[in-house]
Amino acid sequence: MRQAFFFGLGFSSQQSVRFFEQDPDFLPSSGTVRSREKADSLARGYHQVLLFDGSERTAPVADAIGSATHVIQSIAPDENGDPVLRHFRDDLMNAPALEWLCYYSTVGVYGDFDGDWIDETAPLVPRNMRSDRRVLAEQDWRDFAAARGVPLTILRLAGIYGPGRSTFDKLRDGTARRVIKPGQVFNRIHVADIGRVTALAAAARLDGTFNLADDEPTPPQDVIAYGAGLIGLPVPPDLPYETAEMTPMQRSFYRDNKRVSNRAIKDALGIELLYPNYRAGLQNILESER
């Protein structure tokens, strides 16, 4: 039997666990969280939920790595690099059952392409420190996987949304804003597609770097307008990008403009996405609320 271990049981990893549960070859998954409160809230349905805050190696996590066949890493790098490799490199190197690794990265590693279509062959020209760190972490994981002799799937994720984290929530709490920057588009990815692709890649022991984004990069204001129509709320007014009040982090997202191709991952796994565009994804979320 196979055993999956997730570093960082966040939004995407929890969805991936649900898809692993559907594979009879996998035992219940284990993983890490940063707080005891979250560990207690997630304990049901998992083999183990262990504490890891990125600051030090812990024996329980090291022991769990020893029985894992598939390890998925979703924790962001910090100023000192990837926290998992920093503290558990030797444990992973010596894990006797390890068959496959997965690293969740971001399409932010590409930077800005003035709205052009790009694929995995595009140069990496990140425009902020967060994405700079991701580029370095990706290479650290490639180097480690090569030294360890196991396949590694790197998934470069677009903007993640799903139940509880979508346009609907912002519309309902009054924080949705239609910032208009002519020509600006973003890809998105429904969290269920992340979970499904992760589980399929694990079963296939897929090796390589792949974009995971939807089929239809879209201006962000269009998504908000469509969501408002679905739930019968007024469409927020237009806000010109030049004068809109935004935090530096919010404004940094608008510095990158690209259309990200997902053809490679679909071809590698022989699939289409469950939710290939924002319309299908938002409709699914609304149906799940009923």
KOLTORNU-385679 format. One record per residue (C-alpha): x, y, z; residue in three letters; residue number from 1. Coordinates in steps of 0.05 Angstrom, whole numbers, plus 5000, padded with zeros to 4 digits. Example, Ala and Ser with C-alpha at 12.3 -4.5 7.8 and 13.67 -1.06 7.14 Angstrom:
residues 2
@east:5246	north:4910	up:5156	vovo:ALA	domar:1
@east:5273	north:4979	up:5143	vovo:SER	domar:2
END
This chain:
residues 290
@east:5000	north:5000	up:5000	vovo:MET	domar:1
@east:5021	north:5072	up:4987	vovo:ARG	domar:2
@east:5023	north:5129	up:5037	vovo:GLN	domar:3
@east:5020	north:5203	up:5020	vovo:ALA	domar:4
@east:5050	north:5256	up:5065	vovo:PHE	domar:5
@east:5034	north:5330	up:5056	vovo:PHE	domar:6
@east:5079	north:5386	up:5081	vovo:PHE	domar:7
@east:5027	north:5440	up:5093	vovo:GLY	domar:8
@east:4955	north:5416	up:5098	vovo:LEU	domar:9
@east:4926	north:5480	up:5070	vovo:GLY	domar:10
@east:4869	north:5494	up:5021	vovo:PHE	domar:11
@east:4900	north:5457	up:4961	vovo:SER	domar:12
@east:4930	north:5399	up:5000	vovo:SER	domar:13
@east:4865	north:5384	up:5036	vovo:GLN	domar:14
@east:4831	north:5379	up:4969	vovo:GLN	domar:15
@east:4886	north:5333	up:4944	vovo:SER	domar:16
@east:4876	north:5288	up:5004	vovo:VAL	domar:17
@east:4803	north:5279	up:4984	vovo:ARG	domar:18
@east:4825	north:5253	up:4916	vovo:PHE	domar:19
@east:4877	north:5207	up:4946	vovo:PHE	domar:20
@east:4822	north:5177	up:4989	vovo:GLU	domar:21
@east:4788	north:5154	up:4925	vovo:GLN	domar:22
@east:4848	north:5112	up:4905	vovo:ASP	domar:23
@east:4845	north:5043	up:4939	vovo:PRO	domar:24
@east:4920	north:5036	up:4933	vovo:ASP	domar:25
@east:4931	north:5093	up:4983	vovo:PHE	domar:26
@east:4925	north:5090	up:5058	vovo:LEU	domar:27
@east:4896	north:5151	up:5094	vovo:PRO	domar:28
@east:4942	north:5211	up:5085	vovo:SER	domar:29
@east:4985	north:5247	up:5136	vovo:SER	domar:30
@east:5013	north:5317	up:5137	vovo:GLY	domar:31
@east:5034	north:5379	up:5175	vovo:THR	domar:32
@east:5002	north:5442	up:5201	vovo:VAL	domar:33
@east:5030	north:5501	up:5239	vovo:ARG	domar:34
@east:4985	north:5502	up:5300	vovo:SER	domar:35
@east:4956	north:5453	up:5350	vovo:ARG	domar:36
@east:4887	north:5483	up:5340	vovo:GLU	domar:37
@east:4888	north:5466	up:5265	vovo:LYS	domar:38
@east:4917	north:5397	up:5280	vovo:ALA	domar:39
@east:4858	north:5383	up:5326	vovo:ASP	domar:40
@east:4808	north:5408	up:5274	vovo:SER	domar:41
@east:4836	north:5365	up:5219	vovo:LEU	domar:42
@east:4854	north:5302	up:5257	vovo:ALA	domar:43
@east:4791	north:5264	up:5237	vovo:ARG	domar:44
@east:4800	north:5228	up:5170	vovo:GLY	domar:45
@east:4876	north:5232	up:5170	vovo:TYR	domar:46
@east:4927	north:5180	up:5191	vovo:HIS	domar:47
@east:4968	north:5233	up:5226	vovo:GLN	domar:48
@east:4967	north:5309	up:5231	vovo:VAL	domar:49
@east:5034	north:5334	up:5257	vovo:LEU	domar:50
@east:5062	north:5402	up:5277	vovo:LEU	domar:51
@east:5115	north:5436	up:5234	vovo:PHE	domar:52
@east:5123	north:5511	up:5234	vovo:ASP	domar:53
@east:5184	north:5513	up:5190	vovo:GLY	domar:54
@east:5233	north:5529	up:5246	vovo:SER	domar:55
@east:5263	north:5462	up:5263	vovo:GLU	domar:56
@east:5265	north:5387	up:5249	vovo:ARG	domar:57
@east:5217	north:5346	up:5292	vovo:THR	domar:58
@east:5222	north:5272	up:5306	vovo:ALA	domar:59
@east:5148	north:5256	up:5292	vovo:PRO	domar:60
@east:5151	north:5287	up:5223	vovo:VAL	domar:61
@east:5217	north:5251	up:5209	vovo:ALA	domar:62
@east:5186	north:5185	up:5230	vovo:ASP	domar:63
@east:5126	north:5197	up:5184	vovo:ALA	domar:64
@east:5172	north:5211	up:5125	vovo:ILE	domar:65
@east:5202	north:5143	up:5137	vovo:GLY	domar:66
@east:5138	north:5108	up:5118	vovo:SER	domar:67
@east:5116	north:5155	up:5062	vovo:ALA	domar:68
@east:5116	north:5134	up:4989	vovo:THR	domar:69
@east:5092	north:5200	up:4961	vovo:HIS	domar:70
@east:5111	north:5268	up:4990	vovo:VAL	domar:71
@east:5077	north:5333	up:4970	vovo:ILE	domar:72
@east:5107	north:5400	up:4990	vovo:GLN	domar:73
@east:5062	north:5462	up:4991	vovo:SER	domar:74
@east:5098	north:5507	up:5042	vovo:ILE	domar:75
@east:5125	north:5571	up:5012	vovo:ALA	domar:76
@east:5200	north:5584	up:5016	vovo:PRO	domar:77
@east:5226	north:5638	up:5062	vovo:ASP	domar:78
@east:5288	north:5681	up:5062	vovo:GLU	domar:79
@east:5330	north:5620	up:5080	vovo:ASN	domar:80
@east:5302	north:5576	up:5024	vovo:GLY	domar:81
@east:5256	north:5516	up:5026	vovo:ASP	domar:82
@east:5239	north:5497	up:5098	vovo:PRO	domar:83
@east:5227	north:5424	up:5083	vovo:VAL	domar:84
@east:5294	north:5412	up:5050	vovo:LEU	domar:85
@east:5328	north:5455	up:5103	vovo:ARG	domar:86
@east:5303	north:5411	up:5160	vovo:HIS	domar:87
@east:5286	north:5343	up:5129	vovo:PHE	domar:88
@east:5334	north:5334	up:5071	vovo:ARG	domar:89
@east:5370	north:5275	up:5104	vovo:ASP	domar:90
@east:5305	north:5243	up:5125	vovo:ASP	domar:91
@east:5278	north:5247	up:5054	vovo:LEU	domar:92
@east:5344	north:5222	up:5026	vovo:MET	domar:93
@east:5341	north:5161	up:5070	vovo:ASN	domar:94
@east:5266	north:5147	up:5067	vovo:ALA	domar:95
@east:5263	north:5074	up:5047	vovo:PRO	domar:96
@east:5195	north:5074	up:5013	vovo:ALA	domar:97
@east:5198	north:5140	up:4976	vovo:LEU	domar:98
@east:5172	north:5135	up:4905	vovo:GLU	domar:99
@east:5152	north:5205	up:4883	vovo:TRP	domar:100
@east:5156	north:5279	up:4902	vovo:LEU	domar:101
@east:5111	north:5337	up:4885	vovo:CYS	domar:102
@east:5124	north:5412	up:4894	vovo:TYR	domar:103
@east:5070	north:5465	up:4889	vovo:TYR	domar:104
@east:5099	north:5527	up:4857	vovo:SER	domar:105
@east:5066	north:5586	up:4822	vovo:THR	domar:106
@east:5059	north:5616	up:4752	vovo:VAL	domar:107
@east:5088	north:5678	up:4784	vovo:GLY	domar:108
@east:5157	north:5650	up:4768	vovo:VAL	domar:109
@east:5148	north:5673	up:4695	vovo:TYR	domar:110
@east:5138	north:5747	up:4708	vovo:GLY	domar:111
@east:5107	north:5792	up:4655	vovo:ASP	domar:112
@east:5095	north:5775	up:4582	vovo:PHE	domar:113
@east:5049	north:5832	up:4561	vovo:ASP	domar:114
@east:4989	north:5786	up:4556	vovo:GLY	domar:115
@east:5022	north:5736	up:4508	vovo:ASP	domar:116
@east:5011	north:5661	up:4513	vovo:TRP	domar:117
@east:5068	north:5623	up:4547	vovo:ILE	domar:118
@east:5083	north:5550	up:4564	vovo:ASP	domar:119
@east:5135	north:5515	up:4607	vovo:GLU	domar:120
@east:5191	north:5534	up:4559	vovo:THR	domar:121
@east:5183	north:5609	up:4574	vovo:ALA	domar:122
@east:5241	north:5642	up:4610	vovo:PRO	domar:123
@east:5234	north:5655	up:4684	vovo:LEU	domar:124
@east:5236	north:5730	up:4698	vovo:VAL	domar:125
@east:5200	north:5738	up:4765	vovo:PRO	domar:126
@east:5185	north:5809	up:4787	vovo:ARG	domar:127
@east:5180	north:5802	up:4862	vovo:ASN	domar:128
@east:5216	north:5769	up:4920	vovo:MET	domar:129
@east:5161	north:5717	up:4930	vovo:ARG	domar:130
@east:5170	north:5690	up:4860	vovo:SER	domar:131
@east:5246	north:5696	up:4862	vovo:ASP	domar:132
@east:5245	north:5649	up:4921	vovo:ARG	domar:133
@east:5200	north:5600	up:4884	vovo:ARG	domar:134
@east:5249	north:5596	up:4826	vovo:VAL	domar:135
@east:5305	north:5578	up:4874	vovo:LEU	domar:136
@east:5261	north:5528	up:4911	vovo:ALA	domar:137
@east:5241	north:5494	up:4846	vovo:GLU	domar:138
@east:5314	north:5483	up:4828	vovo:GLN	domar:139
@east:5330	north:5459	up:4898	vovo:ASP	domar:140
@east:5276	north:5406	up:4892	vovo:TRP	domar:141
@east:5299	north:5385	up:4822	vovo:ARG	domar:142
@east:5370	north:5377	up:4848	vovo:ASP	domar:143
@east:5347	north:5337	up:4907	vovo:PHE	domar:144
@east:5301	north:5292	up:4866	vovo:ALA	domar:145
@east:5358	north:5277	up:4818	vovo:ALA	domar:146
@east:5405	north:5260	up:4875	vovo:ALA	domar:147
@east:5353	north:5217	up:4908	vovo:ARG	domar:148
@east:5333	north:5183	up:4843	vovo:GLY	domar:149
@east:5258	north:5193	up:4847	vovo:VAL	domar:150
@east:5210	north:5229	up:4799	vovo:PRO	domar:151
@east:5188	north:5299	up:4817	vovo:LEU	domar:152
@east:5126	north:5336	up:4793	vovo:THR	domar:153
@east:5129	north:5411	up:4799	vovo:ILE	domar:154
@east:5060	north:5443	up:4790	vovo:LEU	domar:155
@east:5061	north:5517	up:4775	vovo:ARG	domar:156
@east:4993	north:5538	up:4801	vovo:LEU	domar:157
@east:4951	north:5597	up:4776	vovo:ALA	domar:158
@east:4906	north:5637	up:4823	vovo:GLY	domar:159
@east:4870	north:5586	up:4867	vovo:ILE	domar:160
@east:4796	north:5590	up:4881	vovo:TYR	domar:161
@east:4742	north:5544	up:4907	vovo:GLY	domar:162
@east:4687	north:5538	up:4959	vovo:PRO	domar:163
@east:4698	north:5589	up:5013	vovo:GLY	domar:164
@east:4751	north:5626	up:4972	vovo:ARG	domar:165
@east:4719	north:5656	up:4911	vovo:SER	domar:166
@east:4689	north:5718	up:4881	vovo:THR	domar:167
@east:4624	north:5701	up:4917	vovo:PHE	domar:168
@east:4655	north:5711	up:4986	vovo:ASP	domar:169
@east:4683	north:5779	up:4967	vovo:LYS	domar:170
@east:4617	north:5801	up:4936	vovo:LEU	domar:171
@east:4579	north:5780	up:4998	vovo:ARG	domar:172
@east:4625	north:5814	up:5048	vovo:ASP	domar:173
@east:4630	north:5877	up:5006	vovo:GLY	domar:174
@east:4705	north:5872	up:4990	vovo:THR	domar:175
@east:4700	north:5855	up:4916	vovo:ALA	domar:176
@east:4730	north:5910	up:4872	vovo:ARG	domar:177
@east:4731	north:5914	up:4796	vovo:ARG	domar:178
@east:4800	north:5943	up:4784	vovo:VAL	domar:179
@east:4805	north:5959	up:4710	vovo:ILE	domar:180
@east:4873	north:5955	up:4676	vovo:LYS	domar:181
@east:4863	north:5951	up:4600	vovo:PRO	domar:182
@east:4890	north:5886	up:4571	vovo:GLY	domar:183
@east:4902	north:5854	up:4639	vovo:GLN	domar:184
@east:4884	north:5780	up:4645	vovo:VAL	domar:185
@east:4895	north:5726	up:4697	vovo:PHE	domar:186
@east:4890	north:5650	up:4696	vovo:ASN	domar:187
@east:4857	north:5615	up:4753	vovo:ARG	domar:188
@east:4851	north:5543	up:4777	vovo:ILE	domar:189
@east:4795	north:5510	up:4816	vovo:HIS	domar:190
@east:4821	north:5475	up:4878	vovo:VAL	domar:191
@east:4787	north:5410	up:4857	vovo:ALA	domar:192
@east:4830	north:5409	up:4794	vovo:ASP	domar:193
@east:4892	north:5416	up:4837	vovo:ILE	domar:194
@east:4870	north:5357	up:4879	vovo:GLY	domar:195
@east:4852	north:5313	up:4820	vovo:ARG	domar:196
@east:4916	north:5329	up:4781	vovo:VAL	domar:197
@east:4959	north:5317	up:4843	vovo:THR	domar:198
@east:4928	north:5249	up:4855	vovo:ALA	domar:199
@east:4933	north:5228	up:4782	vovo:LEU	domar:200
@east:5005	north:5251	up:4777	vovo:ALA	domar:201
@east:5021	north:5212	up:4841	vovo:ALA	domar:202
@east:4990	north:5149	up:4813	vovo:ALA	domar:203
@east:5030	north:5157	up:4749	vovo:ALA	domar:204
@east:5094	north:5178	up:4785	vovo:ARG	domar:205
@east:5096	north:5236	up:4736	vovo:LEU	domar:206
@east:5162	north:5271	up:4726	vovo:ASP	domar:207
@east:5171	north:5343	up:4702	vovo:GLY	domar:208
@east:5149	north:5415	up:4710	vovo:THR	domar:209
@east:5078	north:5433	up:4690	vovo:PHE	domar:210
@east:5032	north:5493	up:4690	vovo:ASN	domar:211
@east:4965	north:5481	up:4724	vovo:LEU	domar:212
@east:4918	north:5537	up:4701	vovo:ALA	domar:213
@east:4850	north:5541	up:4669	vovo:ASP	domar:214
@east:4836	north:5544	up:4595	vovo:ASP	domar:215
@east:4811	north:5615	up:4593	vovo:GLU	domar:216
@east:4853	north:5673	up:4621	vovo:PRO	domar:217
@east:4804	north:5729	up:4634	vovo:THR	domar:218
@east:4802	north:5802	up:4657	vovo:PRO	domar:219
@east:4789	north:5800	up:4732	vovo:PRO	domar:220
@east:4731	north:5849	up:4727	vovo:GLN	domar:221
@east:4693	north:5800	up:4682	vovo:ASP	domar:222
@east:4697	north:5746	up:4736	vovo:VAL	domar:223
@east:4668	north:5792	up:4788	vovo:ILE	domar:224
@east:4611	north:5814	up:4742	vovo:ALA	domar:225
@east:4593	north:5742	up:4725	vovo:TYR	domar:226
@east:4594	north:5722	up:4798	vovo:GLY	domar:227
@east:4550	north:5780	up:4818	vovo:ALA	domar:228
@east:4500	north:5760	up:4765	vovo:GLY	domar:229
@east:4497	north:5688	up:4791	vovo:LEU	domar:230
@east:4479	north:5708	up:4862	vovo:ILE	domar:231
@east:4438	north:5770	up:4846	vovo:GLY	domar:232
@east:4483	north:5823	up:4875	vovo:LEU	domar:233
@east:4500	north:5890	up:4843	vovo:PRO	domar:234
@east:4563	north:5893	up:4802	vovo:VAL	domar:235
@east:4615	north:5936	up:4838	vovo:PRO	domar:236
@east:4635	north:6000	up:4802	vovo:PRO	domar:237
@east:4696	north:6004	up:4757	vovo:ASP	domar:238
@east:4761	north:6028	up:4791	vovo:LEU	domar:239
@east:4817	north:6051	up:4745	vovo:PRO	domar:240
@east:4882	north:6015	up:4762	vovo:TYR	domar:241
@east:4921	north:6080	up:4763	vovo:GLU	domar:242
@east:4880	north:6109	up:4820	vovo:THR	domar:243
@east:4855	north:6047	up:4857	vovo:ALA	domar:244
@east:4878	north:6040	up:4929	vovo:GLU	domar:245
@east:4917	north:5975	up:4935	vovo:MET	domar:246
@east:4970	north:5946	up:4980	vovo:THR	domar:247
@east:5039	north:5937	up:4949	vovo:PRO	domar:248
@east:5025	north:5862	up:4945	vovo:MET	domar:249
@east:4958	north:5872	up:4911	vovo:GLN	domar:250
@east:4989	north:5919	up:4860	vovo:ARG	domar:251
@east:5046	north:5871	up:4847	vovo:SER	domar:252
@east:4998	north:5820	up:4818	vovo:PHE	domar:253
@east:4977	north:5869	up:4764	vovo:TYR	domar:254
@east:5050	north:5878	up:4742	vovo:ARG	domar:255
@east:5048	north:5808	up:4711	vovo:ASP	domar:256
@east:5004	north:5799	up:4650	vovo:ASN	domar:257
@east:5006	north:5732	up:4613	vovo:LYS	domar:258
@east:4963	north:5676	up:4585	vovo:ARG	domar:259
@east:4988	north:5610	up:4614	vovo:VAL	domar:260
@east:4980	north:5546	up:4573	vovo:SER	domar:261
@east:4959	north:5482	up:4608	vovo:ASN	domar:262
@east:4968	north:5437	up:4548	vovo:ARG	domar:263
@east:5028	north:5399	up:4576	vovo:ALA	domar:264
@east:4995	north:5373	up:4640	vovo:ILE	domar:265
@east:4931	north:5354	up:4603	vovo:LYS	domar:266
@east:4971	north:5316	up:4551	vovo:ASP	domar:267
@east:5015	north:5283	up:4603	vovo:ALA	domar:268
@east:4955	north:5256	up:4642	vovo:LEU	domar:269
@east:4906	north:5249	up:4584	vovo:GLY	domar:270
@east:4853	north:5293	up:4617	vovo:ILE	domar:271
@east:4813	north:5356	up:4610	vovo:GLU	domar:272
@east:4801	north:5400	up:4671	vovo:LEU	domar:273
@east:4739	north:5390	up:4714	vovo:LEU	domar:274
@east:4729	north:5466	up:4712	vovo:TYR	domar:275
@east:4763	north:5493	up:4650	vovo:PRO	domar:276
@east:4740	north:5565	up:4660	vovo:ASN	domar:277
@east:4715	north:5611	up:4714	vovo:TYR	domar:278
@east:4643	north:5603	up:4693	vovo:ARG	domar:279
@east:4643	north:5528	up:4704	vovo:ALA	domar:280
@east:4681	north:5536	up:4769	vovo:GLY	domar:281
@east:4635	north:5589	up:4798	vovo:LEU	domar:282
@east:4574	north:5550	up:4778	vovo:GLN	domar:283
@east:4602	north:5489	up:4814	vovo:ASN	domar:284
@east:4615	north:5530	up:4877	vovo:ILE	domar:285
@east:4545	north:5557	up:4877	vovo:LEU	domar:286
@east:4515	north:5488	up:4868	vovo:GLU	domar:287
@east:4557	north:5462	up:4926	vovo:SER	domar:288
@east:4527	north:5515	up:4971	vovo:GLU	domar:289
@east:4456	north:5493	up:4958	vovo:ARG	domar:290
END
